[in-house]
Amino acid sequence: MKKIAVAMAFAVLGSLCLPARAEITEMRVPLGAGGFGFLPLHMMKHHGLIEKKAAEAGLKLTVNWSNVGGPAVMNDALLSGSADFISAGPPAFLVLWDKTKGNAGVKGVAAMSSIPMYLNTHAAHLKLLDDMRDEDKMAVTAVKVSIPSIVMQMYARKKFGAADTFRFDKYTISMQHPDAVVAMLTGNKQITAHFASAPFHQREVKEANIKTIMNSDDVMGGSTTFTMISTTTKFHDENPKAYAAFVAALKQAFDMIKSDRKGAAQVLLDSMGGKGWTVDELVAMLDEPTTKYTTQPENVMKYAIFMHEIGSLKNQPASIKDLFFTGAEVSAGN
């Protein structure tokens, strides 16, 4: 017994002597799929906001920004350890939260934007989503788990019943927004519709032959989170200063977008190659009341409840607190 006691004492002493684990010195953040939903990330990159906030906390930090977008790719990047924070729509996040519950423990950091998505089409026969034919293909950022996919499942379930929840999935094809815009503007006969976000939606509907037949806010019943940030429990727990610096930088990006619309519009335009829109056009889109930048989740629980009902999620969160790390950033969300 004495030997056991001595061994335990040395073990405890040894653990006390271990140096504290150092926080990261390089943060890796993919920039996302592009457009207004990811503008805060581009503001953070352009103005070096994360580095500045980290320095204020006594942490020397560099940020590696990668041009990675799309929910599936982002999720893989986080799980493989090649990204520390990722941004995506609530459906993609919820699938990852469900998949990692009890292991990697991916949770939300904060919401980022609330912006509607619009189903645009150049096909004369499409007056409603219901009019889709076998030859039609609709561009979405990711089949099954993207915002448009879940929104269409909600619409179908409510209108046609539970048996027809997935009736529109067969028409979807994964495509990044810029590529989908090109397909729409060139009259691509294979891509007859595109579920687009700003500013891609506004560019498409400039054309006389392109019209909008649905938007996501109508189906969701109001303003809804479009993009949000998530990370792993391990990163959250082991890097409190870096985590706090990221959140502080995100909030500052919101403030800068609000106070300097033209400056934010220029950053967005540069991120999209500097062409396709004018700064004034982008400012007008930022001024639209449906374009919001907030850390508070909106209607994320509605997605979660629905996805659990249809079997896309094994676990159903009891409240928003189950989905996000604790913080004032998300406490009033839903």
N, C-alpha and C positions, 0 to 999 in steps of 0.2 A: 504494500500500500504506500510505503514511504517513497519507493522508486517511482510509482505512478504519480504521486503528488509532486515530486521534484520535476519529473518530465513535463507535467502540465504547467508548472510554474515557468520553466524555461520556454515552453511554447508560447505562453502569454507574453513573457518578456520579449521574446523574439518578434512577435507581431507588433508590439509597441515600438520597437526600434526601427521598423520598416519605414522608409521615407514615404510621404504622401504621394499618391499617384499624380503625376503632372498632367495638366490639361493639354489638349491638342495645340499644336502651333500652326497647323494648316487645316482650314475648314473647306470641305468640298460640297459645292452646291450646284446642281443642274439648273439651267435657266428656264426650263419648261417649254411648252408648245408654242409660245409666242402670243402676241396680242395684248389687249388691255388687262386680261386676267393675271398676267405675269409682269406687268409694268413695275410694281414695287421692287421686284428682284433686280430689274435693270437699273432702277434708281439706286438701289443699294450698291450695285457693282460700279456704276458710273461715278458715284460720289464717295466711294470707299467707306460707306457708313458702318459696316460691320467692324472693319479694322479700327475705326475711330472709337467706336463704343467699347471695343475690347481694350484698347489702350487706356481709356478712362478707368477701366477696372483693373489696370495693371497687368494685362495679358497681351503679349506680343503675338499677333495673329495675322496670317496671310490667308486669302480666300482664293480657292481655285474654282473658277466658274466654268462649267462645261455646257456646250450647246446640245443638251439632251432634252428630249420632249416626248410626250406620250405616256399615258398611265402605266402601261405594262413595263416599258423600259425604265421608268422612274422607280417603280416598285422593285424591280430587279437590282437597280443600282443601290438602293438603300439596304436590301437584304444581303447583297454581296459585299457590303462594306466599302463600296466605291463612291458613296455619297453619304453626307451627314444629315442633311435636311433635304426633303423633296417636296415638290408642290404638285397637286393634282386635284381633280374634282372629288367631291364627297363619295360617290360610288366606288371609285378606285381605292380611295383611302379605306373605306369600310371593309372591302374585301381583304385588304392587307391587315387591318386591325384584327379581323376575325381569324385570319390565317396564322397570325403571330401571337395570339392571346395565349399566355402561358409559356411562351418561349422568348422570342425577341421583343415582344411587347411593344409593337409600334402604336403610338398614340398621337393625337393631334397636338400641335403647338399653338396654333391660332388659325382663324380664318384669314383670308387675304383679300378676296373680292367677292362682291355679289353683283353678278351681271347676267341678264337673260341670254339664252341662246335661241336662234331663230332657224326654223326649217325653211330653206329657200329652194326654189325649183325653177327650171326653165322649160319643164314639160307642160304642154298645154292641157293634158288630161288630168294633171294633178291639181285638184281644187282643195282636197283635204288629204290628210295622211292616209285615210281609209282607201284612197284611190290608187295606192301603189299596186303595180302589176309585176308579174314574174320577171319581166325584162328590165325593171327599174333597179338602180343601185344608188344607195344613199351614202355619202361620205361622212364618217364620224371619226373622232380621234382614236377610238378603240371599240371594237364590237363587245357586246355583253356588259362591260363594266363602265363605259363612259356615261356622262350625264345624259346625252341624247338617248342612249340605249335604255337606261332606267326610266327616263321620262316617258318614252314610248311604251314601255311595259306597264307603267302606271295608267297611262291613257287607255291602253288596250284592255287591261283588267277591269277598269271602271266601266268602259263602254260595251265590251263584248263578253265579259265574264272571265272567271279564273282560268278556264280551259284555253282561252285565247290570249293569255298574258304575253306570250312570246311571239305573237303572230307577225310582228314587224322585224324581228331579228334577222330573218333571212335576207332582207333587203340591204343590210348594212355592210359596209366595207371600211377597213381601217385606212385612214389617209390624213396626213397633216394638213392643217388649214390652208397654208399657202398653195399646196398642190391641188387641193380641192377647189380653191378659187380659180386657178388656171383652168381646171377642167370645166367649171361652170361657165366661165367667160368665153371659152373657145367652143362651147356648144357640144362638148363631149357626149356622145350618144349613150355611152355606158354609165356615166355618172349623171343622173338626172336630178339629183337633189343633194343638198349639203346642209347639215346642221351646224350653223356658223355662229361664232361669237364676234364681238367688236374687235378690230375694225373691219374684219373680213365680211361680216354681214352687210355693213353699210356700203362696201365696195361692190358687192354683188347686186344689191337692189338699185344701184345706179342704172343698171341695164334695163331697158324697157321690157325685155322678155323674161326677166327674173322677178318672181313674186314670193312673198312670205305666206306660208299656210299654217304655221303653228309657232308658238314660242313657249319656252320652258316655264316662265313665271305663271302663265295661265294654267298650266297643268299642276304646278306646285302650290298654287293659291297665294302667290305673293313673292316678295324679294327672297332670293335663295342663294346661299353660298355657291360660288362658281369655282373658285380656287382656294386651297387651304394648304397649310404647311404641316408636315409630320416628321417625326424622328423616332429612334428606338429608345426604349427605357434605359438601356446601357449608356447611350450617349448622353441622355438627359441627366442621369445620375452622376456620371463621371466627369462631366464638363459644365458645371454650373455657371462659370463666368462666360464661357463661349456661348452657352445657351442663352443667357440673359442678354449678351451683346447682340445676338441675332434678333431677339424679340424687340429690343430697344431700337435697333436699326430699322426693323420693319415698320415700327410706329413712326419713326422719323421720316421714312419714305412716304408714308401716308400724308404727313403734315406738309411735306415738300410738294407733293402732287396737288394738294388743296391750295397752297399759297402761291404756287407758280405753275399755272396750267401750261403756259407756252414752253417753259423749260422742260416739264415732264413730257409734253408732246414731242419735243425735239429728241429727247432720249429714246422714246418709243419708236419714232421714225428711224433714227439711226440703227436701232436694234433690228429693224425690218429691212435694212439695206438702203435706207434713205430715199426710197421712191414708192410710188403707188398712192400716196396721199400728200396733202400739204399740211403744214403745222396747224393752220387755222381749222382745217377739217377735223383733225384729231382733237383739237381743243373743244370744238363743238360736241364731239362725242363724249369727251370727259365731262362736259357740262350737262349731259343728259341725266335726268333724275334717277334713272335705273342703273347708272354706273356708280357703284359704291365701293369704297375701300374701308374695311373694318376688320378688327380682330375677332369680333363676336360672331359665332356660328349662327346661320339662319337656315332653318328647315333641315338641318343635318339629321336630326332625330326622325324626321318624316321619311327620309331615305332609308335610315337604319331599320325602322319598323317594317316598311314595305319589303325591303330586301330579305329580312328574316321570314316574313310571311310566305314569300315565294321560294324560299330555300336557298337563296344566294348566300345567306349568312347562317352559320350554325348557332352563333351566339347573338342574343338580343341585348343591347345595352339598356340598363334601367333608366339612365338619364345621360345628359351631355357630359357629366362628370366621369362616366365610364370611358368616354372616348378621347378626352383631352387631358393633358397634364394640368394640374391645378394652377390657377392664376387668374388675376383680375381680367386678363385679356379675353377670357372665354366664359366667365362666371354668369353673365346675363344671356348667354346664347341658348339656342334651342335646336 
